[in-house]
Amino acid sequence: MIYLDANSTSRIRPAALESAASFFGNPSSVHAAGRRARASLTKAENSIRSFLDVPKDAELVFTSGGTESCNSLVLGFTTPEQRVLISPLEHPAITEPLSNRNAKIELMPLNSDGRIDVRKVSELDLSDIQLVCLMLASNESGAVQPVAKLSSVLRGKGYVGAIVSDASQVPGKQDFSAAKLFEAGVSAIAVSAHKHGGPVGVGALLIAPCKSDSCLLFRPLISGGPQQNRYRAGTENLPAIVAWGKVCELLEVNSTAEREHVAALRDSLWSCLTDSIAGLTRLTPSTGPILSNTLQILVEGCRADDLVVGLDLEGVCISTGSACASGKQEVSRVAMELGHSAEQASSVVRLSLDWDFTQEHLDSVVEKFSTVVGRMRDVDSDSDSAVPAGSVSGSRGAGL
Amino acid sequence: MSNELKNLSGQSVVVAMSGGVDSAAAAILLNNVGAKVVGVSMQVWDYRAGGGNASRATCCSPADFNDAREVAEKADFPFYVFDFEDSFSESVINPFVKSYLEGKTPNPCLECNRKVKFRELRKRASGLGADFVATGHYAQVKDLPSGEKGLFTGADQNKDQSYFLYAMKESELQKTLFPVGAMEKPEVRQLLSDTGISIAEKPESQDICFVAGRVGDFIEKHSGVIAAPGPIVNVAGKILGQHDGIHNYTVGQRKGLGISNPEPLYVLEIDAESNCVRVGEKQELERSEFFVENLSWVSESVSHSEPIEVLAKLRYRHQGVRSLVHPLGDGQARVEFISDWSTVSPGQAAVFYETETDQDGDRRVLGGGTISANVSH
């Protein structure tokens, strides 16, 4: 199996698994087991803070993952029925809680490369906007958004509401510094461990240091015990946090080299695919910062959901961009925002390379992608006859 | 095991899995003979958005997909849910609603088989490199002396579903498998039970899969047409009562008319134009002939001009009446009952079978058409 769906979840790094295996103890307990647990938690938190460049005076609140972190971003800083300004590309973990809170959602305009237009956004009337939310990188296209620039511009214009960013996809795949975003005026950031080789079930909410009396009030999503300075009640998920800490230790050392390696494979994959298959359009921008591992492609004449199945049957895991158990055909929001038709937007797939992707994988993917697309287009071109006539043995038997 | 399952080892087959017993058995049978099985459930209707009650739905609910998925996991073949909501809406639900509003009683399973399962699913399956599409229908595909493939009734006469498949073409049969068609239902349940599949005792689905309550309510909700009450009249035109919207009635219906009469009354005709339900006694319902439209023959080699003697089944589970089909061209035919007169419901399918069974006691499907509301051509 060749795995090209790291933006859904990446393969957990073996060292992380090992480090998580033997954990026991509640960090809040007084006794020896509790103290050991507390020490492990602190060590892991330090590794994570260091890799994500979280300032000492900023809060790092462990959560159950990206979705909880995103929910906290928007619910922690808003009250019901307020105006909010978000990009049209936000994940449902951002948009759904806002809708449930009856927020008056306004969308930021995009440029032709799929990034938001900072100048146009800064010209909008922000007077009673309670929250500005812009993902740091698109999970679909991999385009990194100018969050710091937008934040600086808005703060420069006197905007005092919350500015938040879902950075789930970024650490390990692009430069990431919470400190720099906070300096630019960002209020809070969501991150997730399993998008860069950590375990599922853990993420964090990073909250900017409070530097003046006019600090924004954050309302915790989960209340109960006094853990995590009351930002998030509940016993910390220690095995997962320790495993994530281990991943951050590794990435602190070799993240840059790994990213460059993966980006080179991604670029090579794109050029090999376009060499062997006609009618491909790259939606991942070719200029400006992008995630190192992501390649979003429009495949003319192929249903994206069928491509996913066809490649799966060949042992290659890709996705349409949004994992959906119900099987309902999803259209690419990025493609729609870029002005493609609904039919084209349902022909978009995402290839997101994991940290262990190799050149051998690449060669095999190109060959199989080509076979699957060719077969689908063949059937499409003679489908007017309703049924591909022919012998019982069939001419397309090589497929499944 | 059916002859058709032999030699399928290594062949790739997309099996349409509803989550029910029969399609699960079809997949297991194919998997057992070494075919490369790919299970596919068809998402045709969003119960949450569509207003249906998923727990009461008769198939295609998320719970049914989970049942199908469990079978695939147990037998270790890949399983996917394909989205057919748009084409199902266009090809099945919209015509169903329109036809009901015209006072007819359509059968949506026919259109689903014709346009969705054996056209769109087949196309997508071919795109994935599949050699065959299989379903859990109780019907059989057999070799004919002419070298063609023939469509036949299922071996289990109580379960036979060939009625719903009459619109298939011979060229489609070449690429279609009905693995349980040669089996009896108890054998099918036993097979699943032996394989350790928990749905072995799952009840039969009976109703229209996307309607979780009264059909009339569904029609009103989906079309936005508010039921307009109107008169119920006898053959002489005398008003006997009020109806609550013509789409709540079916030709041949006796119960629920709310009219007292010395002899039982039946719906004879539904006139959408005048919003009128005409009733009468049983003998007035019976006809000597009727017309069909959208006439379809399985074999390409059927004569399009000579009258053909057939056994005509006028609804699912009908025992059939000997009839003569007179093709009229333009997809239409006049069907003349040879012996007894019979009742027909416009919108339902008339399915034409050979008058004699084959050596196994199975009966060949020749074709069929939609019963027309017109009483004359």
Interface residues (C-beta under 8 A of the other chain):
Chain A: R303 D305 D306 V309 G310 D312 L313 A325 S326 G327 K328 Q329 R375 M376 D378 V379 D380 S383 A386 V387 P388 A389 G390 S391 V392 S393 G394 R396 G397 A398 G399 L400
Chain B: Q11 S12 K36 V38 S41 Q43 D46 P62 F65 P78 Y80 V81 F82 D83 E85 D86 F118 R119 R122 K123 R124 S126 G127 L128 G129 A130 D131 F132 K169 S171 E172 Q174 K175
